[in-house]
Amino acid sequence: MSPFKGQTGLKRVLNATGYSIDGLRAAFTGEAAFRQLVLLSVVLIPVTFMLNVSRAERAILIAVCLLSLIVELLNSAIEAAIDRISLDRHPLSKNAKDMGSAAQAVAMTMIALVWAVILL
């Protein structure tokens, strides 16, 4: 067991909730891309309730929006960890950041494709 592990039980859940809120706050205040995706989701998710689609289709339309937010959070975490290690340019650091960016590009493409397939 790691000596860095914290509490257990309800205290752990409360701590984890606080850490998650801190992470969302950091992403929202420090990452323009995250704010843009939140705005996109704030627009698209309510739209799903105005569309004549099945519950399953609505769930998929919402899920791809939320997935893109998850990918952006992970991409931002990778970038922060790389920058914490060193701000020097290194091919492995570039690869890590580029792969995180590519993951977000795939997630955005998935939003476009899923919405197009369901709505067209």
MMTF fields as JSON, N, C-alpha, C and O atoms, coordinates in Angstrom:
{
  "mmtfVersion": "1.0.0",
  "mmtfProducer": "UNKNOWN",
  "numBonds": 479,
  "numAtoms": 480,
  "numGroups": 120,
  "numChains": 1,
  "numModels": 1,
  "chainsPerModel": [1],
  "groupsPerChain": [120],
  "chainIdList": ["A"],
  "bondAtomList": [4, 2, 8, 6, 12, 10, 16, 14, 20, 18, 24, 22, 28, 26, 32, 30, 36, 34, 40, 38, 44, 42, 48, 46, 52, 50, 56, 54, 60, 58, 64, 62, 68, 66, 72, 70, 76, 74, 80, 78, 84, 82, 88, 86, 92, 90, 96, 94, 100, 98, 104, 102, 108, 106, 112, 110, 116, 114, 120, 118, 124, 122, 128, 126, 132, 130, 136, 134, 140, 138, 144, 142, 148, 146, 152, 150, 156, 154, 160, 158, 164, 162, 168, 166, 172, 170, 176, 174, 180, 178, 184, 182, 188, 186, 192, 190, 196, 194, 200, 198, 204, 202, 208, 206, 212, 210, 216, 214, 220, 218, 224, 222, 228, 226, 232, 230, 236, 234, 240, 238, 244, 242, 248, 246, 252, 250, 256, 254, 260, 258, 264, 262, 268, 266, 272, 270, 276, 274, 280, 278, 284, 282, 288, 286, 292, 290, 296, 294, 300, 298, 304, 302, 308, 306, 312, 310, 316, 314, 320, 318, 324, 322, 328, 326, 332, 330, 336, 334, 340, 338, 344, 342, 348, 346, 352, 350, 356, 354, 360, 358, 364, 362, 368, 366, 372, 370, 376, 374, 380, 378, 384, 382, 388, 386, 392, 390, 396, 394, 400, 398, 404, 402, 408, 406, 412, 410, 416, 414, 420, 418, 424, 422, 428, 426, 432, 430, 436, 434, 440, 438, 444, 442, 448, 446, 452, 450, 456, 454, 460, 458, 464, 462, 468, 466, 472, 470, 476, 474],
  "bondOrderList": [1, 1, 1, 1, 1, 1, 1, 1, 1, 1, 1, 1, 1, 1, 1, 1, 1, 1, 1, 1, 1, 1, 1, 1, 1, 1, 1, 1, 1, 1, 1, 1, 1, 1, 1, 1, 1, 1, 1, 1, 1, 1, 1, 1, 1, 1, 1, 1, 1, 1, 1, 1, 1, 1, 1, 1, 1, 1, 1, 1, 1, 1, 1, 1, 1, 1, 1, 1, 1, 1, 1, 1, 1, 1, 1, 1, 1, 1, 1, 1, 1, 1, 1, 1, 1, 1, 1, 1, 1, 1, 1, 1, 1, 1, 1, 1, 1, 1, 1, 1, 1, 1, 1, 1, 1, 1, 1, 1, 1, 1, 1, 1, 1, 1, 1, 1, 1, 1, 1],
  "groupList": [{"groupName": "MET", "atomNameList": ["N", "CA", "C", "O"], "elementList": ["N", "C", "C", "O"], "formalChargeList": [0, 0, 0, 0], "bondAtomList": [1, 0, 2, 1, 3, 2], "bondOrderList": [1, 1, 2], "singleLetterCode": "M", "chemCompType": "L-PEPTIDE LINKING"}, {"groupName": "SER", "atomNameList": ["N", "CA", "C", "O"], "elementList": ["N", "C", "C", "O"], "formalChargeList": [0, 0, 0, 0], "bondAtomList": [1, 0, 2, 1, 3, 2], "bondOrderList": [1, 1, 2], "singleLetterCode": "S", "chemCompType": "L-PEPTIDE LINKING"}, {"groupName": "PRO", "atomNameList": ["N", "CA", "C", "O"], "elementList": ["N", "C", "C", "O"], "formalChargeList": [0, 0, 0, 0], "bondAtomList": [1, 0, 2, 1, 3, 2], "bondOrderList": [1, 1, 2], "singleLetterCode": "P", "chemCompType": "L-PEPTIDE LINKING"}, {"groupName": "PHE", "atomNameList": ["N", "CA", "C", "O"], "elementList": ["N", "C", "C", "O"], "formalChargeList": [0, 0, 0, 0], "bondAtomList": [1, 0, 2, 1, 3, 2], "bondOrderList": [1, 1, 2], "singleLetterCode": "F", "chemCompType": "L-PEPTIDE LINKING"}, {"groupName": "LYS", "atomNameList": ["N", "CA", "C", "O"], "elementList": ["N", "C", "C", "O"], "formalChargeList": [0, 0, 0, 0], "bondAtomList": [1, 0, 2, 1, 3, 2], "bondOrderList": [1, 1, 2], "singleLetterCode": "K", "chemCompType": "L-PEPTIDE LINKING"}, {"groupName": "GLY", "atomNameList": ["N", "CA", "C", "O"], "elementList": ["N", "C", "C", "O"], "formalChargeList": [0, 0, 0, 0], "bondAtomList": [1, 0, 2, 1, 3, 2], "bondOrderList": [1, 1, 2], "singleLetterCode": "G", "chemCompType": "PEPTIDE LINKING"}, {"groupName": "GLN", "atomNameList": ["N", "CA", "C", "O"], "elementList": ["N", "C", "C", "O"], "formalChargeList": [0, 0, 0, 0], "bondAtomList": [1, 0, 2, 1, 3, 2], "bondOrderList": [1, 1, 2], "singleLetterCode": "Q", "chemCompType": "L-PEPTIDE LINKING"}, {"groupName": "THR", "atomNameList": ["N", "CA", "C", "O"], "elementList": ["N", "C", "C", "O"], "formalChargeList": [0, 0, 0, 0], "bondAtomList": [1, 0, 2, 1, 3, 2], "bondOrderList": [1, 1, 2], "singleLetterCode": "T", "chemCompType": "L-PEPTIDE LINKING"}, {"groupName": "LEU", "atomNameList": ["N", "CA", "C", "O"], "elementList": ["N", "C", "C", "O"], "formalChargeList": [0, 0, 0, 0], "bondAtomList": [1, 0, 2, 1, 3, 2], "bondOrderList": [1, 1, 2], "singleLetterCode": "L", "chemCompType": "L-PEPTIDE LINKING"}, {"groupName": "ARG", "atomNameList": ["N", "CA", "C", "O"], "elementList": ["N", "C", "C", "O"], "formalChargeList": [0, 0, 0, 0], "bondAtomList": [1, 0, 2, 1, 3, 2], "bondOrderList": [1, 1, 2], "singleLetterCode": "R", "chemCompType": "L-PEPTIDE LINKING"}, {"groupName": "VAL", "atomNameList": ["N", "CA", "C", "O"], "elementList": ["N", "C", "C", "O"], "formalChargeList": [0, 0, 0, 0], "bondAtomList": [1, 0, 2, 1, 3, 2], "bondOrderList": [1, 1, 2], "singleLetterCode": "V", "chemCompType": "L-PEPTIDE LINKING"}, {"groupName": "ASN", "atomNameList": ["N", "CA", "C", "O"], "elementList": ["N", "C", "C", "O"], "formalChargeList": [0, 0, 0, 0], "bondAtomList": [1, 0, 2, 1, 3, 2], "bondOrderList": [1, 1, 2], "singleLetterCode": "N", "chemCompType": "L-PEPTIDE LINKING"}, {"groupName": "ALA", "atomNameList": ["N", "CA", "C", "O"], "elementList": ["N", "C", "C", "O"], "formalChargeList": [0, 0, 0, 0], "bondAtomList": [1, 0, 2, 1, 3, 2], "bondOrderList": [1, 1, 2], "singleLetterCode": "A", "chemCompType": "L-PEPTIDE LINKING"}, {"groupName": "TYR", "atomNameList": ["N", "CA", "C", "O"], "elementList": ["N", "C", "C", "O"], "formalChargeList": [0, 0, 0, 0], "bondAtomList": [1, 0, 2, 1, 3, 2], "bondOrderList": [1, 1, 2], "singleLetterCode": "Y", "chemCompType": "L-PEPTIDE LINKING"}, {"groupName": "ILE", "atomNameList": ["N", "CA", "C", "O"], "elementList": ["N", "C", "C", "O"], "formalChargeList": [0, 0, 0, 0], "bondAtomList": [1, 0, 2, 1, 3, 2], "bondOrderList": [1, 1, 2], "singleLetterCode": "I", "chemCompType": "L-PEPTIDE LINKING"}, {"groupName": "ASP", "atomNameList": ["N", "CA", "C", "O"], "elementList": ["N", "C", "C", "O"], "formalChargeList": [0, 0, 0, 0], "bondAtomList": [1, 0, 2, 1, 3, 2], "bondOrderList": [1, 1, 2], "singleLetterCode": "D", "chemCompType": "L-PEPTIDE LINKING"}, {"groupName": "GLU", "atomNameList": ["N", "CA", "C", "O"], "elementList": ["N", "C", "C", "O"], "formalChargeList": [0, 0, 0, 0], "bondAtomList": [1, 0, 2, 1, 3, 2], "bondOrderList": [1, 1, 2], "singleLetterCode": "E", "chemCompType": "L-PEPTIDE LINKING"}, {"groupName": "CYS", "atomNameList": ["N", "CA", "C", "O"], "elementList": ["N", "C", "C", "O"], "formalChargeList": [0, 0, 0, 0], "bondAtomList": [1, 0, 2, 1, 3, 2], "bondOrderList": [1, 1, 2], "singleLetterCode": "C", "chemCompType": "L-PEPTIDE LINKING"}, {"groupName": "HIS", "atomNameList": ["N", "CA", "C", "O"], "elementList": ["N", "C", "C", "O"], "formalChargeList": [0, 0, 0, 0], "bondAtomList": [1, 0, 2, 1, 3, 2], "bondOrderList": [1, 1, 2], "singleLetterCode": "H", "chemCompType": "L-PEPTIDE LINKING"}, {"groupName": "TRP", "atomNameList": ["N", "CA", "C", "O"], "elementList": ["N", "C", "C", "O"], "formalChargeList": [0, 0, 0, 0], "bondAtomList": [1, 0, 2, 1, 3, 2], "bondOrderList": [1, 1, 2], "singleLetterCode": "W", "chemCompType": "L-PEPTIDE LINKING"}],
  "groupTypeList": [0, 1, 2, 3, 4, 5, 6, 7, 5, 8, 4, 9, 10, 8, 11, 12, 7, 5, 13, 1, 14, 15, 5, 8, 9, 12, 12, 3, 7, 5, 16, 12, 12, 3, 9, 6, 8, 10, 8, 8, 1, 10, 10, 8, 14, 2, 10, 7, 3, 0, 8, 11, 10, 1, 9, 12, 16, 9, 12, 14, 8, 14, 12, 10, 17, 8, 8, 1, 8, 14, 10, 16, 8, 8, 11, 1, 12, 14, 16, 12, 12, 14, 15, 9, 14, 1, 8, 15, 9, 18, 2, 8, 1, 4, 11, 12, 4, 15, 0, 5, 1, 12, 12, 6, 12, 10, 12, 0, 7, 0, 14, 12, 8, 10, 19, 12, 10, 14, 8, 8],
  "groupIdList": [1, 2, 3, 4, 5, 6, 7, 8, 9, 10, 11, 12, 13, 14, 15, 16, 17, 18, 19, 20, 21, 22, 23, 24, 25, 26, 27, 28, 29, 30, 31, 32, 33, 34, 35, 36, 37, 38, 39, 40, 41, 42, 43, 44, 45, 46, 47, 48, 49, 50, 51, 52, 53, 54, 55, 56, 57, 58, 59, 60, 61, 62, 63, 64, 65, 66, 67, 68, 69, 70, 71, 72, 73, 74, 75, 76, 77, 78, 79, 80, 81, 82, 83, 84, 85, 86, 87, 88, 89, 90, 91, 92, 93, 94, 95, 96, 97, 98, 99, 100, 101, 102, 103, 104, 105, 106, 107, 108, 109, 110, 111, 112, 113, 114, 115, 116, 117, 118, 119, 120],
  "secStructList": [7, 7, 6, 6, 7, 7, 7, 7, 2, 2, 2, 2, 2, 2, 2, 2, 2, 2, 2, 2, 2, 2, 2, 2, 2, 2, 2, 2, 2, 2, 7, 2, 2, 2, 2, 2, 2, 2, 2, 2, 2, 2, 2, 2, 2, 2, 2, 2, 6, 6, 1, 7, 7, 7, 2, 2, 2, 2, 2, 2, 2, 2, 2, 2, 2, 2, 2, 2, 2, 2, 2, 2, 2, 2, 2, 2, 2, 2, 2, 2, 2, 2, 2, 2, 2, 7, 1, 1, 7, 7, 2, 2, 2, 2, 2, 2, 2, 2, 2, 2, 2, 2, 2, 2, 2, 2, 2, 2, 2, 2, 2, 2, 2, 2, 2, 2, 2, 2, 2, 7],
  "xCoordList": [0.838, 0.0, 0.891, 1.922, 0.483, 1.236, 1.119, 0.032, 2.24, 2.167, 1.467, 1.155, 1.221, 0.585, -0.938, -1.631, -1.45, -2.895, -3.491, -2.897, -4.669, -5.301, -6.281, -6.025, -7.371, -8.406, -9.133, -8.897, -10.009, -10.859, -12.307, -12.586, -13.219, -14.632, -15.168, -14.741, -16.118, -16.782, -15.795, -15.933, -14.818, -13.817, -13.066, -12.78, -12.742, -12.061, -12.946, -12.47, -14.241, -15.182, -15.294, -15.297, -15.384, -15.468, -14.188, -14.246, -13.031, -11.759, -11.685, -11.3, -12.06, -12.007, -12.929, -12.59, -14.087, -15.013, -14.385, -14.496, -13.734, -13.05, -11.94, -11.779, -11.162, -10.084, -10.653, -10.078, -11.778, -12.411, -12.896, -12.728, -13.491, -13.948, -12.753, -12.811, -11.666, -10.444, -9.926, -9.489, -9.972, -9.513, -10.376, -9.863, -11.696, -12.6, -12.369, -12.363, -12.178, -11.928, -10.618, -10.557, -9.577, -8.286, -8.399, -7.847, -9.108, -9.276, -10.079, -9.74, -11.128, -11.981, -11.256, -11.384, -10.505, -9.826, -8.543, -8.157, -7.878, -6.577, -6.516, -5.475, -7.603, -7.574, -8.702, -9.871, -8.344, -9.343, -10.084, -11.29, -9.378, -10.018, -11.104, -12.156, -10.866, -11.874, -13.093, -14.227, -12.87, -13.998, -14.811, -16.04, -14.127, -14.827, -15.666, -16.786, -15.126, -15.877, -17.052, -18.107, -16.886, -18.008, -19.109, -20.284, -18.736, -19.724, -20.43, -21.653, -19.665, -20.261, -21.249, -22.346, -20.871, -21.744, -22.985, -24.079, -22.816, -23.95, -24.961, -26.156, -24.487, -25.381, -25.967, -27.182, -25.106, -25.555, -26.424, -27.402, -26.093, -26.844, -28.315, -29.185, -28.629, -30.054, -30.74, -31.926, -30.006, -30.574, -31.066, -32.067, -30.367, -30.773, -32.203, -32.892, -32.653, -34.003, -35.066, -36.262, -34.634, -35.559, -35.658, -36.516, -34.785, -34.748, -35.701, -35.938, -36.234, -37.101, -36.226, -36.142, -35.584, -34.719, -35.1, -35.756, -34.678, -34.966, -34.139, -33.202, -34.5, -33.726, -32.28, -31.346, -32.114, -30.757, -29.941, -28.772, -30.548, -29.835, -29.499, -28.402, -30.452, -30.198, -29.032, -28.161, -29.03, -27.95, -26.605, -25.605, -26.571, -25.314, -24.869, -23.685, -25.819, -25.469, -24.881, -23.922, -25.447, -24.934, -23.599, -22.672, -23.493, -22.274, -21.053, -19.975, -21.204, -20.027, -19.578, -18.387, -20.525, -20.149, -19.367, -18.331, -19.869, -19.181, -17.842, -16.884, -17.772, -16.506, -15.438, -14.275, -15.824, -14.866, -14.336, -13.162, -15.191, -14.733, -13.744, -12.75, -14.023, -13.111, -11.758, -10.714, -11.782, -10.531, -9.746, -8.523, -10.433, -9.731, -9.131, -8.037, -9.837, -9.271, -8.002, -7.007, -8.034, -6.85, -5.721, -4.556, -6.072, -5.061, -4.402, -3.181, -5.2, -4.656, -3.79, -2.764, -4.197, -3.394, -2.041, -1.017, -2.037, -0.775, 0.12, 1.306, -0.446, 0.346, 0.915, 2.077, 0.104, 0.579, 1.701, 2.69, 1.551, 2.592, 3.893, 4.975, 3.787, 4.983, 5.652, 6.872, 4.859, 5.426, 6.028, 7.009, 5.454, 5.996, 7.372, 8.266, 7.52, 8.798, 9.879, 10.972, 9.554, 10.533, 9.862, 9.006, 10.265, 9.788, 10.725, 10.459, 11.821, 12.739, 12.048, 11.206, 12.413, 11.868, 12.543, 13.768, 11.711, 12.22, 11.267, 10.052, 11.804, 10.942, 9.857, 8.738, 10.168, 9.162, 8.064, 6.892, 8.447, 7.45, 6.534, 5.318, 7.137, 6.348, 5.402, 4.233, 5.891, 5.027, 3.842, 2.706, 4.101, 3.029, 1.974, 0.775, 2.424, 1.487, 0.735, -0.468, 1.437, 0.794, -0.228, -1.281, 0.075, -0.878, -2.125, -3.235, -1.951, -3.108, -3.968, -5.196, -3.317, -4.031, -4.743, -5.875, -4.095, -4.711, -5.937, -6.941, -5.856, -7.003, -8.193, -9.33, -7.929, -9.006, -9.548, -10.753, -8.677, -9.142, -10.061, -11.068, -9.715, -10.566, -11.905, -12.953, -11.877, -13.12, -14.02, -15.236, -13.431, -14.218, -14.785, -15.921, -13.992, -14.47, -15.631, -16.601, -15.522, -16.587, -17.879, -18.957, -17.79, -18.991, -19.636, -20.836, -18.841, -19.376, -20.0, -21.091, -19.309, -19.812, -21.076, -22.039, -21.078, -22.259, -23.464, -24.555, -23.279, -24.4, -24.876, -26.08, -23.948, -24.331, -25.087, -26.117, -24.593, -25.239, -26.642, -27.571, -26.806, -28.114, -29.099, -30.284, -28.606, -29.524, -29.776, -30.783, -28.873, -29.053, -29.609, -29.809],
  "yCoordList": [-1.17, 0.0, 1.246, 1.289, 2.228, 3.469, 4.302, 4.438, 4.856, 5.734, 7.057, 7.832, 7.314, 8.568, 8.445, 9.427, 7.243, 7.05, 7.715, 7.703, 8.293, 9.031, 8.19, 7.028, 8.785, 8.198, 7.061, 6.797, 6.408, 5.375, 5.72, 6.627, 5.003, 5.186, 6.523, 7.057, 7.064, 8.307, 9.477, 10.345, 9.504, 10.582, 10.586, 11.651, 9.397, 9.299, 9.834, 10.547, 9.493, 9.964, 11.489, 12.146, 12.041, 13.502, 14.175, 15.189, 13.609, 14.16, 14.092, 15.061, 12.933, 12.754, 13.744, 14.268, 13.996, 14.968, 16.358, 17.085, 16.711, 18.011, 18.11, 19.145, 17.036, 17.036, 17.159, 17.836, 16.506, 16.578, 17.99, 18.493, 18.623, 20.008, 20.921, 21.806, 20.704, 21.492, 21.297, 22.255, 20.064, 19.777, 20.447, 21.002, 20.395, 21.068, 22.575, 23.225, 23.125, 24.569, 24.95, 25.949, 24.148, 24.428, 24.353, 25.196, 23.356, 23.219, 24.392, 24.942, 24.77, 25.844, 27.188, 27.974, 27.448, 28.749, 28.797, 29.864, 27.655, 27.666, 27.134, 27.237, 26.567, 25.93, 26.469, 26.144, 27.292, 27.853, 26.744, 26.848, 25.696, 24.603, 23.941, 23.572, 23.789, 23.192, 24.101, 23.625, 25.406, 26.348, 26.298, 26.356, 26.192, 26.113, 24.843, 24.871, 23.735, 22.482, 22.517, 21.952, 23.169, 23.335, 24.134, 23.776, 25.212, 26.023, 25.19, 25.251, 24.417, 23.549, 22.575, 22.37, 21.986, 21.038, 21.731, 21.167, 22.95, 23.708, 24.02, 24.151, 24.135, 24.357, 23.031, 22.905, 22.049, 20.81, 19.932, 19.354, 19.821, 18.908, 19.32, 18.463, 20.586, 20.945, 20.735, 20.408, 20.92, 20.705, 19.273, 19.025, 18.327, 16.928, 16.698, 15.808, 17.499, 17.336, 17.97, 17.781, 18.714, 19.312, 18.481, 18.727, 17.508, 16.69, 15.512, 14.984, 15.115, 13.944, 12.704, 12.166, 12.276, 11.09, 10.167, 10.581, 8.907, 7.952, 8.282, 9.078, 7.662, 7.857, 7.397, 8.043, 6.285, 5.763, 6.733, 6.984, 7.275, 8.248, 9.504, 10.05, 9.955, 11.14, 10.871, 11.72, 9.695, 9.338, 9.334, 9.785, 8.838, 8.803, 10.218, 10.541, 11.061, 12.445, 13.171, 13.93, 12.942, 13.559, 12.93, 13.638, 11.611, 10.905, 11.372, 11.519, 11.609, 12.037, 13.432, 13.741, 14.277, 15.61, 15.481, 16.122, 14.647, 14.459, 13.771, 14.074, 12.837, 12.161, 13.155, 13.04, 14.113, 15.115, 15.938, 16.308, 16.222, 16.925, 16.071, 16.578, 14.774, 13.858, 13.828, 13.898, 13.725, 13.679, 14.968, 14.932, 16.109, 17.382, 17.478, 18.017, 16.962, 16.938, 16.087, 16.486, 14.928, 14.061, 14.713, 14.643, 15.343, 16.038, 17.153, 17.304, 17.919, 19.001, 18.441, 19.028, 17.306, 16.678, 16.222, 16.396, 15.645, 15.22, 16.432, 16.4, 17.492, 18.7, 19.273, 19.678, 19.309, 19.843, 18.981, 19.503, 17.671, 16.778, 16.933, 16.964, 17.027, 17.208, 18.54, 18.602, 19.599, 20.911, 20.919, 21.621, 20.152, 20.072, 19.413, 19.806, 18.405, 17.696, 18.613, 18.71, 19.29, 20.198, 21.004, 20.503, 22.262, 23.096, 23.013, 23.604, 22.272, 22.079, 21.288, 20.431, 21.585, 20.829, 19.466, 19.351, 18.443, 17.075, 16.294, 16.477, 15.428, 14.681, 13.858, 13.76, 13.27, 12.483, 13.377, 12.999, 14.554, 15.498, 15.949, 16.039, 16.23, 16.624, 15.512, 15.767, 14.285, 13.151, 13.04, 12.859, 13.146, 13.021, 14.109, 13.828, 15.34, 16.437, 16.287, 16.539, 15.878, 15.696, 14.559, 14.652, 13.497, 12.387, 12.807, 12.406, 13.602, 14.128, 14.999, 14.927, 15.817, 16.656, 15.805, 16.105, 14.762, 13.862, 13.172, 12.989, 12.794, 12.172, 13.133, 12.72, 14.398, 15.38, 15.581, 15.762, 15.551, 15.668, 14.499, 14.686, 13.303, 12.137, 12.303, 11.978, 12.804, 13.007, 14.036, 13.854, 15.102, 16.117, 15.565, 15.864, 14.763, 14.118, 13.187, 13.1, 12.493, 11.59, 12.364, 11.895, 13.528, 14.346, 14.656, 14.451, 15.145, 15.519, 14.324, 14.427, 13.211, 12.021, 11.465, 11.148, 11.345, 10.803, 11.711, 11.231, 13.006, 13.931, 13.858, 13.866, 13.787, 13.702, 12.417, 12.444, 11.301, 10.013, 9.973, 9.483, 10.476, 10.414, 11.411, 11.111, 12.59, 13.626, 13.632, 14.169, 13.043, 13.084, 11.806, 11.7],
  "zCoordList": [0.0, 0.0, 0.0, 0.672, -0.748, -0.86, 0.417, 0.978, 0.871, 2.047, 1.727, 2.631, 0.44, 0.039, -0.041, -0.306, 0.187, 0.171, 1.404, 2.482, 1.226, 2.317, 3.107, 3.421, 3.41, 4.257, 3.537, 2.358, 4.267, 3.691, 3.991, 4.775, 3.372, 3.643, 3.178, 2.154, 3.95, 3.586, 3.511, 2.65, 4.391, 4.368, 3.042, 2.495, 2.516, 1.228, 0.115, -0.769, 0.152, -0.871, -0.817, -1.858, 0.365, 0.503, 0.01, -0.686, 0.373, -0.111, -1.629, -2.283, -2.191, -3.646, -4.349, -5.41, -3.762, -4.344, -4.371, -5.358, -3.286, -3.233, -4.251, -4.897, -4.405, -5.403, -6.811, -7.662, -7.05, -8.373, -8.662, -9.774, -7.676, -7.852, -8.103, -8.957, -7.353, -7.58, -9.002, -9.64, -9.5, -10.856, -11.91, -12.882, -11.713, -12.65, -12.629, -13.674, -11.434, -11.31, -12.007, -12.723, -11.791, -12.432, -13.948, -14.655, -14.445, -15.893, -16.443, -17.491, -15.748, -16.254, -16.242, -17.181, -15.193, -15.107, -15.932, -16.41, -16.105, -16.756, -18.172, -18.822, -18.667, -19.989, -20.869, -20.66, -21.849, -22.766, -23.516, -23.74, -23.901, -24.638, -23.788, -24.312, -22.501, -21.625, -21.54, -21.61, -21.389, -21.333, -22.625, -22.589, -23.77, -25.052, -25.143, -25.652, -24.652, -24.68, -23.711, -24.001, -22.573, -21.646, -22.332, -22.246, -23.009, -23.722, -24.794, -24.925, -25.556, -26.573, -25.932, -26.452, -24.823, -24.123, -23.553, -23.58, -23.039, -22.5, -23.61, -23.346, -24.824, -25.956, -26.449, -26.598, -26.7, -27.334, -26.438, -26.913, -25.172, -24.305, -24.187, -24.341, -23.922, -23.909, -25.275, -25.329, -26.35, -27.687, -27.835, -28.507, -27.211, -27.353, -26.863, -27.361, -25.889, -25.351, -26.25, -26.028, -27.255, -28.221, -29.495, -30.342, -29.621, -30.834, -30.724, -29.638, -31.848, -31.906, -32.129, -33.233, -31.051, -31.101, -29.954, -28.999, -30.062, -28.99, -27.75, -27.806, -26.643, -25.408, -25.589, -25.115, -26.275, -26.494, -27.34, -27.046, -28.383, -29.226, -28.424, -28.542, -27.609, -26.771, -25.819, -25.632, -25.229, -24.305, -25.022, -24.464, -26.234, -27.001, -27.362, -27.271, -27.773, -28.107, -26.898, -27.034, -25.736, -24.502, -24.119, -23.724, -24.233, -23.823, -24.6, -24.024, -25.904, -26.671, -26.26, -26.307, -25.859, -25.357, -24.058, -23.881, -23.149, -21.87, -22.044, -21.333, -22.996, -23.258, -23.713, -23.324, -24.525, -24.971, -23.792, -23.774, -22.817, -21.614, -20.828, -20.31, -20.742, -20.05, -20.748, -20.099, -22.063, -22.824, -22.628, -22.492, -22.613, -22.409, -21.013, -20.843, -20.018, -18.661, -18.621, -18.017, -19.257, -19.296, -20.097, -19.706, -21.212, -22.019, -21.203, -21.228, -20.491, -19.66, -18.538, -18.195, -17.963, -16.906, -17.445, -16.784, -18.629, -19.255, -19.472, -19.145, -20.019, -20.267, -18.973, -18.93, -17.926, -16.642, -16.075, -15.561, -16.167, -15.638, -16.419, -15.832, -17.727, -18.555, -18.217, -18.064, -18.102, -17.777, -16.373, -16.126, -15.457, -14.098, -14.097, -13.348, -14.95, -15.035, -15.581, -15.023, -16.688, -17.287, -18.384, -19.113, -18.486, -19.583, -20.794, -21.84, -20.633, -21.753, -22.855, -22.587, -24.091, -25.222, -25.272, -25.226, -25.367, -25.458, -26.359, -26.279, -27.212, -28.134, -27.427, -27.931, -26.276, -25.566, -24.976, -24.961, -24.495, -23.998, -25.129, -24.964, -26.272, -27.448, -27.851, -28.143, -27.871, -28.226, -27.271, -27.71, -25.974, -24.976, -25.192, -25.19, -25.375, -25.578, -26.897, -26.96, -27.944, -29.25, -29.214, -29.847, -28.483, -28.378, -27.608, -27.959, -26.573, -25.852, -26.751, -26.713, -27.553, -28.507, -29.553, -29.933, -30.013, -30.995, -30.407, -31.095, -29.142, -28.48, -28.477, -28.701, -28.225, -28.236, -29.643, -29.821, -30.643, -32.027, -32.389, -33.071, -31.935, -32.174, -31.458, -32.017, -30.233, -29.476, -30.161, -30.227, -30.663, -31.37, -32.673, -33.042, -33.362, -34.584, -34.257, -35.01, -33.128, -32.707, -32.447, -32.812, -31.828, -31.619, -32.966, -33.149, -33.897, -35.205, -35.927, -36.487, -35.907, -36.612, -35.971, -36.669, -34.654, -33.969, -34.179, -34.487, -34.015, -34.229, -35.679, -35.935, -36.622, -38.05, -38.341, -39.014, -37.848, -38.123, -37.529, -38.173, -36.323, -35.667, -36.279, -36.422, -36.638, -37.109, -38.614, -39.075, -39.369, -40.841, -41.404, -42.614]
}
